Amino acid sequence: MAYLDTIAPPDVREVIGKSERLSDVVTHTFPASLRRRYEKLRAYPDGLLVFADGLCSFNPVYGQGMTVASLEAEALRTCLEGGDRGLAGRFYRAAAKVIEPAWQLSAAGDLALPEIKGPRSLATRLINRYVARLHRVGATDVAVADAFWRVAGYLDPTPALLRPKVALRVFTR
Ligand SMILES: Cc1cc2nc3c(=O)[nH]c(=O)nc-3n(C[C@H](O)[C@H](O)[C@H](O)COP(=O)(O)OP(=O)(O)OC[C@H]3O[C@@H](n4cnc5c(N)ncnc54)[C@H](O)[C@@H]3O)c2cc1C
């Protein structure tokens, strides 16, 4: 509970403080987000495709791995409709497009934590400051929280977070 005081908003802390603990605290072992850029290779072995977490595994806190795997399956179906000639290259390029928004949200988002090592472009720093504010507002504003989860869940494209009706609430509340 002392540690929780340092990370949880007061209302979350209060609910947990009043709750009954059902088990020991457990952690999930997730070392790091990892993306392998197979689309940049020039040659591929026949009959082998890397898929899902093998292509990219995300910080599970964002809950995107299965969504991305499903979208990769759709991308593979579209690629197979064009036959199997050059399949690996076409699939990895299509998969990279599917992966990109989740990678931006989770890997770039994790760079908001000062202890995470990695280069931070100006765009990443600006977006992370905006998303941090969006999270704070979204804690009590359902419309803003909904906008975030619709993007995280791939129902809306990432720029939807900057739509005027969302941005106005983020900046004024
Ligand atoms: C704690 C946690 C929470 C998550 N929450 C969410 C969520 O809320 N929403 C979401 O969309 N995603 C979530 N994910 C991500 C999601 O689970 C993964 O992205 C998804 O399972 C990846 O599918 P996969 O087939 O690539 O790998 P996996 O599901 O890991 O499947 C790989 C399989 O291969 C087997 N295997 C490994 N090595 C061998 C071997 N040598 N021989 C034979 N079999 C082997 C493993 O036992 C496993 O069954 C979460 C992940 C974690 C860790």
The ligand as an ORCA input file, in Angstrom:
! r2SCAN-3c Opt
* xyz 0 1
  C       0.475    -10.600    -19.204
  C       0.005    -10.438    -20.638
  C      -1.245     -9.856    -20.871
  C      -1.696     -9.677    -22.192
  N      -2.914     -9.077    -22.393
  C      -3.358     -8.913    -23.651
  C      -4.652     -8.325    -23.898
  O      -5.370     -7.936    -22.972
  N      -5.048     -8.168    -25.200
  C      -4.278     -8.567    -26.261
  O      -4.693     -8.415    -27.414
  N      -3.064     -9.139    -26.056
  C      -2.591     -9.333    -24.789
  N      -1.365     -9.910    -24.584
  C      -0.538    -10.286    -25.756
  C      -0.952    -11.627    -26.350
  O      -1.032    -12.601    -25.339
  C       0.085    -12.023    -27.391
  O       0.323    -10.949    -28.277
  C      -0.377    -13.234    -28.207
  O      -0.658    -14.317    -27.352
  C       0.717    -13.605    -29.211
  O       0.359    -14.791    -29.899
  P       1.472    -15.726    -30.436
  O       0.757    -16.834    -31.143
  O       2.501    -14.967    -31.184
  O       2.274    -16.289    -29.168
  P       1.729    -17.150    -27.950
  O       0.287    -16.908    -27.677
  O       2.710    -16.907    -26.847
  O       1.861    -18.636    -28.478
  C       3.106    -19.257    -28.648
  C       2.920    -20.728    -28.312
  O       4.076    -21.457    -28.688
  C       4.389    -22.366    -27.668
  N       5.829    -22.681    -27.766
  C       6.882    -21.912    -27.422
  N       8.031    -22.517    -27.692
  C       7.704    -23.729    -28.225
  C       8.480    -24.821    -28.711
  N       9.814    -24.794    -28.728
  N       7.808    -25.887    -29.189
  C       6.449    -25.909    -29.212
  N       5.674    -24.910    -28.769
  C       6.303    -23.825    -28.284
  C       4.018    -21.657    -26.379
  O       3.783    -22.590    -25.349
  C       2.715    -20.954    -26.808
  O       1.574    -21.757    -26.623
  C      -0.887    -10.093    -23.285
  C       0.371    -10.692    -23.043
  C       0.814    -10.847    -21.738
  C       2.183    -11.485    -21.500
*
